[in-house]
Amino acid sequence: MTKRNIYLEDIPLDEARAKLQAALIAVGRAGPLPGERVPLKQALGRVTAEPLRARRSSPHFHCAAMDGYAVDAAATVPARETQALALRLGDEAHPVNTGDPLPDGTNAVIMIENVNQADEQTLLIYAAVAPWQHVRLLGEDMVATETVLQVNHQLRPVDLGALAGCGHCDALVRRRPRVVIIPTGGELVPFEHEPQRGQLTEYNSLILSGQIRDAGGDARVTDIVGDAVEGLREALADALAQKPELILMLSGSSAGAHDYTAAAIKALGEVLAHGIAVRPGHPVIIGLAADTPLIGVPGYPVSAALTGELFVLPLIRAWLGLAASEPVTIEAVSTRKIASPVGDDDFVRVALAQIDGRIQATPLQRGAGVITSLVRADGLAHIPRFHEGVDRGGTLSVALYQPLSAIQRTLMIMGSHDPMLDLLATHLRLRSAAARIVSVNVGSIGGLIALRRGEAHVAGCHLFEPQSASYNIPYLERFLRDEPVTLVTFAQREQGLMLPAGNPLGIAGIADLRRARYVNRQRGAGTRVLFDYLLGQNDLSPEDIAGYGHEEYTHLAVAAAVADGIGDCGMGLRGAAEAMGLDFIGLTWERFDLAIPRRHLGSEGVQALLETLNDADFKRELGAQSGYRSHETGIRVIS
């Protein structure tokens, strides 16, 4: 039986990179790869393996730069504006088109619009021309033997044209680094298969192979290897026999009972580092076998993607002869307090928007398995070792995933979760390709507080106030007393109880929740405010509800918990219940509004948002969704 792994060490990121680099230098694998010759049609994006010199001059003859007549410049000296000079066609003046070679004995071109034709054999000119006027000289662009492109240059479309223009049909380019990716884990199934309960879709290989190909490498993914050290050792031996530049072993790098990557590497080579002081991605393994570098990649997708960014992509660029990538980095203001492990380099994915002239960074959900944080991230913030984190309002250094211009156009919506905000974002994008919405779920009250702090352009809210039996307006007065706000209706939504299919407990309403395990929304969520009110209406208190302290942050998360049997009931939207195949008991229709500080009303993004809310196609599609009414959509409750 294989012994359970432990971390061999926990070394700083820079030290881990240095160990890997030293090992590659020792085996002669640190430098650029040799070249291979490819046709120019296939060379776009490839990296030159030698200086590329002109095989012929361009142009390779003196040629006309204008439509007109080629002449000997010396013969035109007598021409005056007041005394025309006559030239004989075919003898002293020769018709040429742009690009034609100059006839022998000529060294200039008179533009066709600067001559008059006296008769079929005679031209009249009124000014002398200088030698080589309107002529492209031989080698004007490139001279034979001149270096056109240097070594280690990534070929662009214009470079291909230059190479073709000076006589090349192909180019010697760096061979693409070859990477073998070995997914491991008995619970994994290929993404083409429908997973059963207890099975997980394997997609880390898609992420990493995409990173590799995007960087200019070749990636080959093996079949999934189960949780057996012998099988993993055999897969590693097969990969080594292919003599790739790099092998990635996905998952199995931690300290669990089925984490065999370190043992497999030790059996065939050497473990250089196991456990690196980065978050996420702590259990990275770096090894060497048969002079081939090996990286054990953590199984969680956020950790896997970061491992690719920190370790794999720098290797690909080095093997291609390219300098280390330097992403555009900006300073942004954190909208949240971020706690970081003191001894680790901490990397945090953030959503970005420019609000009141400052770039604001909102940390996304930080779980290492939350792949949506990869999709939604606008940038990667780095909190260096020996920093305890960043306070709200503190400065973050952020490497951008999006162009700065896109971030400056971003409309940040914080507040309550509503799945149809994605539909709004789609219609806004169809209206203007440049328009962009980023939505962050912090609850209705959290959204209003974000507006007060200047952390969002818009807040989504559906806060019921029992005394006035109204929505949102009393809360604006409470949280945004000093901020003039426009309130616009997004939709009417049906709220109710989400129950397992068939309603096995026979729940008919709020009063029956004494005998159910409840799944709640987080504090400050509009749904929770409404639920607390309904509890009071039924003479119940939070203490009467089992599971009241179990909090989820979205309607769909509550529905998923009920569908999975974690709870017997939760409160949320009809559409969320139907999406998860649940029963639904409607309790009330509520108004979901968008609160917009008036100082943002003149911005291009907010104007596009308001136009979209009033668009007939959007309202029609929104109203067709189960549990939604759009007859008041776009109406200003407060102007």
Order of alpha helices (4+ residues) and beta strands (2+ residues): alpha-beta-beta-beta-beta-beta-beta-beta-beta-beta-beta-beta-alpha-beta-beta-beta-beta-alpha-beta-alpha-beta-alpha-beta-beta-beta-beta-alpha-alpha-beta-beta-beta-beta-alpha-beta-beta-beta-alpha-beta-alpha-beta-alpha-beta-beta-beta-alpha-beta-beta-alpha-beta-alpha-beta-alpha-beta-alpha-alpha-beta-beta
